[in-house]
Amino acid sequence: ASRIPEGFRLLGRSEACPIAMTALGDQVFTTQFHPEMDDQFIQDLIEEYASDIGSGIDESRRSVIKPAEGPLFGKWMRNFIELDRH
């Protein structure tokens, strides 16, 4: 079972990923997703590995209908890093 490490706090979750983002104080920020991957890249990955995904392919394709929040995530990261400067 997944659990949050001692001292960390939960910052984000979803139905598919109950521990998606955590932080330890103002020094450590973690994610279980890949914010560097844009929507098109993820869609291309799904198609590239469609035969490996098998029966979950339709769910995988539906999961990327809602666009990623890359710019918003970038702001979160900038804010987190800037906290360390103050």
LINJO-V474924 format. One record per residue. N is the residue number from 1. D_CENTER is the distance of its C-alpha to the mean C-alpha in Angstrom with 1 decimal. Layout:
BEGIN
{{N	D_CENTER} {N	D_CENTER}}
END
This chain:
BEGIN
{{1	18.9} {2	15.8} {3	16.5} {4	15.6} {5	17.8} {6	20.9} {7	20.7} {8	16.9} {9	15.9} {10	13.1} {11	11.3} {12	8.8} {13	8.9} {14	9.5} {15	12.4} {16	10.7} {17	8.7} {18	11.1} {19	9.7} {20	6.0} {21	7.3} {22	10.9} {23	13.7} {24	17.1} {25	19.5} {26	19.0} {27	18.6} {28	15.5} {29	11.8} {30	9.2} {31	5.4} {32	4.9} {33	2.7} {34	5.3} {35	6.0} {36	9.5} {37	9.8} {38	11.5} {39	12.4} {40	15.6} {41	14.3} {42	12.1} {43	15.3} {44	17.5} {45	15.7} {46	16.1} {47	19.8} {48	20.4} {49	19.5} {50	20.9} {51	23.8} {52	21.7} {53	19.4} {54	22.7} {55	23.1} {56	19.4} {57	19.5} {58	20.2} {59	17.3} {60	15.0} {61	16.7} {62	16.5} {63	12.7} {64	12.5} {65	15.4} {66	13.5} {67	12.5} {68	9.2} {69	9.6} {70	9.8} {71	13.0} {72	12.0} {73	9.1} {74	12.0} {75	14.3} {76	12.4} {77	12.4} {78	16.0} {79	17.1} {80	15.8} {81	17.7} {82	20.6} {83	21.1} {84	22.1} {85	24.9} {86	26.6}}
END
